[in-house]
Amino acid sequence: MIQETVLYIGEPRVEYHENPEGLDVLKPRFSWILKGKGRNRSQSAYQILVASSNEKLSQNEGDIWDSGKVRSNSTNQIQYEGVSLTSNTRYYWKAKIWDESNQESEWSTPAHWSMGLLRFSNWKGLFISHDVGYDKTDKYDSLYLPPARYLRKSFMLNKKVKKATAYVTALGLYELRLNGKKLGDANFLPGWTDYNKRLYYQTFDITDSLQQGENVIGAVIADGWYSGYIGYALLVRLDKVREFYGVNPSFMGQIHVEYEDGSSEIIASDTTWKANEGPTREADIIMGETYDARLENSGWDAPNYNDKDWKAPKVYTYPNGKLEAHPGTLVKNRERLKPTEITEPSPGTYVFNLGKNVAGIAELKVEGPKGTKVQLRFGEILKSDGNIQTENLRLARATDTYILKGVGVETWQPKFTYHGFQYVEVTGYPGKPTADAITGMVLSSIETDASTFSSSNAMNNTLFENIRTTQSANFFEVPTDCPQRDERLGWTGDAQTYMRSATYNADVAAFMTKFLIDLDDAQRWYGAYPNFAPFPYSRPDQYSPAWMDAGIIIPYNMYKVYNDTRILEYMYEGMEEFMQFQEDASTDYLRPGGGNNWGDWLAVNEETSHDFVGASFYGYDAKLMAEMAEALGKTEDAAKYRTLFENIKKAFAEKYILADGRTSEDTQTTYALALYFDLYPDDLAEKGAARLAEKIERNGFKFATGFLGTKHVMLALSKYGYNDISYKIFQQTEYPSWGYSVENGSTSIWERWNSYTKDDAENSDLNAKMNSFSHYAFGSVAEWMFQHAVGIDTEDSGYRNIIIKPAISKEMDFIKGSYKSINGTISSAWNWKGNKVIMNIEIPINTRAKVYIPTSNASGVMENDKPLSKFAEIKVLESNDNETILEIGSGKYSFSAKM
């Protein structure tokens, strides 16, 4: 039983994962979160044990690594420093800590991780597949959608198994099956990479899935990103519209079996396997899936099946890319949605409303005659006649078809496609469907469970839910721009502008680690980061300012939020090449727009020059590079980039900032970028902020900004004290605003401010070719919501020293929110009680916080209705004309002050 005063360790992780299988990081990092009661609690030391067995660990024998007692308050990014780790080996670990009084905790609950296959010589399998022919169609006028390939291998086990592990990958997508069941709960394996540089594999512990006697391992493989349709290639009629990495998908895997008697064997993919086609007749990520249940080979993936009609597999070559363990988080089913309504806009056409706009698939439940063909189509909104809108899907067919076998109730889920949708259109259904005919399966690589937000404005609360829904829908192996049309690419401009918001809503440390590897792989030979990553193809212009800067901004936020310097080290050489690319393109420290500059995409009524965008982001990059170089101990580089930033700032001001504080272009975006990026001369910044506030007010507290400016407007306003104006924008419901979409029924974030209005459903056809209803870029307001409205930020890296500085305003009655940081959950809430403001705060163990209370009267600040002088653990750091600043340790606090 844990004593109330003793701290204890929760949520032990290795490389951001809980008990991960198959790592290939040679020096993995440990982390945990401290739990316990009381104020000002902290860790003064830790000890980590790593053992080769659970038995040794239980005896406190760290035969692999014993860190000893390390005097440190670190609870994350702690690097393994033991003996060299070995392929195909599981390691067991636990930790304990000493608190601020040197009181020792209990050992943490035992955890483990395993290493994957670290050397090429460990791999024994061949890449195999089933030959289904090749594309003979006219690439522009018809689709080529080959069937999935099925592979199986029967093997005998006649001895007692101690441990069994499967290592599996595919060029394409695979689903792994063993003795009649799917292995694992992930989808779209092995993930998307530049297959010429790396190919990911997965590791499965299958010890409990094997049996004495016959066992069968099976795999279903499909084109996926490797050889299927990707993005808009067909739409713009590129020379190649599919097969960007290869022509036919193939599978490779092996099972390592260790027996109780000490012997072992490997069952690997080779020519003794059997191959065939099956019921999955079409399978494409964008176009959809067709399944003919009449063609099922019942029991094909289980023992006692006769595979005499199956063929020997075709052997393919190894890829150019290196085999590596997937470092990110995998696509999984995160939620099941039941229909909220079923309509029949025309006879035999049924439309199921799933309640919100998500990414995923629809599970079909049906009973009917053999050969009945049921078709599912997907839409984000309805037309005025009640039918789904599909025009905005462009050339994404996004259609799933199921052909019944006619035996009882049949339930089907597609395996290798997904869609962006709120509505499912069902045709061909035998009889009238009931609500259980369609279930929405929400697919995502993340859980959006890191934060909470509520306020006195119901619209803003809905906005928060819409932001979370849209992030979930688009964090799908890579941060896509949208999940529905023929695009779904890892657009870098969207990703960088939303990055900090993403970290508030979800733990994206592992997800973004994977994406940064993609981005590093995609970097152009001349130094620019491209418009999207992975980068299978391009139109003539490959990069754009504010898009390519993702290669700087995302790593910086990984460091700032997760205290991750390893990703900085990984990206550093590429970041330096990018900075050199910008320097080469600059004249007198000003970087021109250049490239295919998307500019402030979808701005309203104001246009910011491409040169301004290019120059401002170059300055911001230099500023961030100086901080990252400092974090890595590269002091000379840090000084170099600080000097570069000052030179850019000076040249920028001379060209773009006028003597009266206005910008030469006088757009909302120019002020927002220059102010937020610290490019304003110190003596003119207040005037620039005042002009931005004036422009917003004269525009009816509405935006004139697009993807780039919108995020920064409120951040810049609140930075300079214009919180009331920020709240007026935040609560705005007239076009263009977030409230406009909410008032018009949105359940997600739209690409355009005016994508649709419920009063004129014909608007749903407006800009249909570029009109996504699930586009997270404008959801970047979440950064302001948590940093300013809720008031949670980090002073250093990794939320060890926290800032609690809510933007308290009479424009809002109350704000309440929380954020689960890498050090634990931070809570901040404020509300008005007459002329008094109440602030309720919770700070996690092993952290400290500066609390900003908007009163100059420090003696009038109370904690639980008692003066601060009663609390030795609360320090008054400063009191000035605007605020009182307190320093507090961990624990719960309730401050009040008259205003």
Number of C-alpha atoms within 10 A of each C-alpha: 4 10 11 10 13 18 26 25 21 15 15 24 19 23 23 25 18 14 18 17 21 28 25 20 15 14 16 18 17 22 23 23 20 20 16 19 17 14 18 18 24 23 23 20 21 21 17 21 23 26 23 18 17 18 11 15 20 15 9 16 17 22 15 19 18 19 16 12 14 14 13 13 18 18 21 22 20 16 14 19 14 15 10 10 19 16 15 20 16 19 19 22 29 22 24 20 30 24 21 16 10 12 14 18 19 16 18 18 14 16 20 21 21 21 22 25 22 20 12 9 7 11 16 15 20 20 23 27 33 24 18 13 9 11 15 7 10 9 16 14 8 8 16 18 20 19 21 28 27 26 28 23 24 20 11 12 14 10 14 12 20 15 16 21 21 24 22 25 26 29 34 27 30 29 23 22 19 20 20 16 13 14 18 14 9 17 22 23 25 25 27 24 29 22 22 13 14 19 22 21 22 21 25 16 18 17 16 10 12 18 15 11 11 15 20 21 27 25 24 25 28 34 30 27 28 27 21 26 26 25 22 20 20 21 14 11 11 15 10 13 21 24 19 18 19 18 17 24 28 31 28 25 24 21 22 19 21 19 17 12 10 8 11 14 11 16 17 22 26 22 18 13 20 24 26 21 20 20 19 25 18 22 26 30 25 28 25 24 27 24 24 19 22 15 15 14 15 11 13 21 26 20 19 12 13 10 15 7 9 16 17 18 24 17 18 16 9 15 17 12 14 14 20 20 25 23 23 22 25 22 22 20 18 15 13 14 17 17 21 11 12 17 13 15 14 11 7 15 16 23 27 26 25 23 16 21 25 31 28 28 27 27 18 20 17 22 19 18 13 13 14 17 19 18 19 23 22 26 26 26 23 19 17 15 10 15 20 22 19 23 18 23 25 19 19 24 19 25 19 26 22 26 21 25 20 16 12 11 11 15 14 14 17 20 21 27 23 26 30 26 28 25 29 26 22 23 17 16 19 14 10 10 17 12 13 12 19 26 20 27 22 24 26 26 24 26 18 23 13 17 20 19 22 18 19 14 14 11 19 20 14 19 23 22 18 23 28 26 22 28 33 26 31 28 28 27 25 26 29 23 27 30 28 31 26 25 22 21 23 26 23 28 25 25 27 26 29 25 24 23 26 26 24 27 27 21 23 24 21 19 23 26 21 19 24 23 19 22 27 20 19 21 24 17 10 10 17 25 30 27 30 29 27 24 22 20 17 14 10 8 12 18 24 24 31 30 25 25 27 26 25 25 21 23 28 25 20 26 21 21 22 22 20 21 20 16 17 21 16 15 18 20 12 22 24 15 18 24 21 15 14 22 16 11 14 16 11 10 22 24 24 21 22 14 13 15 22 19 24 22 17 17 22 15 9 17 20 20 17 21 16 25 26 23 25 28 22 27 26 22 25 22 23 21 29 22 21 24 21 15 18 15 11 13 14 12 18 22 16 14 23 18 15 21 24 16 16 24 25 17 18 23 20 12 12 20 25 14 11 10 21 21 21 14 17 18 21 27 30 29 31 24 25 30 25 20 20 17 26 25 18 9 9 18 20 16 16 27 27 19 20 27 24 14 19 21 15 10 11 12 22 21 26 21 27 24 26 29 26 25 25 27 29 27 24 26 23 22 15 17 16 19 23 18 20 26 21 17 23 23 21 20 18 15 14 20 21 27 22 20 27 18 14 15 14 25 24 29 29 25 23 24 21 19 20 24 16 16 9 10 16 14 16 21 16 15 15 16 15 15 23 23 29 31 24 34 29 24 28 25 26 24 25 24 25 26 23 22 30 28 25 27 25 18 15 14 20 22 24 24 18 24 20 29 22 26 28 24 20 13 14 19 15 22 23 21 21 23 23 19 22 20 22 21 16 25 22 26 23 27 21 19 13 8 10 12 22 21 23 17 21 20 24 30 26 26 22 21 24 20 24 20 27 23 20 18 17 20 14 15 21 18 20 13 11 13 15 20 14 10 10 8 13 16 15 16 11 13 18 12 9 13 16 20 22 19 19 22 25 22 20 17 18 16 20 24 22 16 14
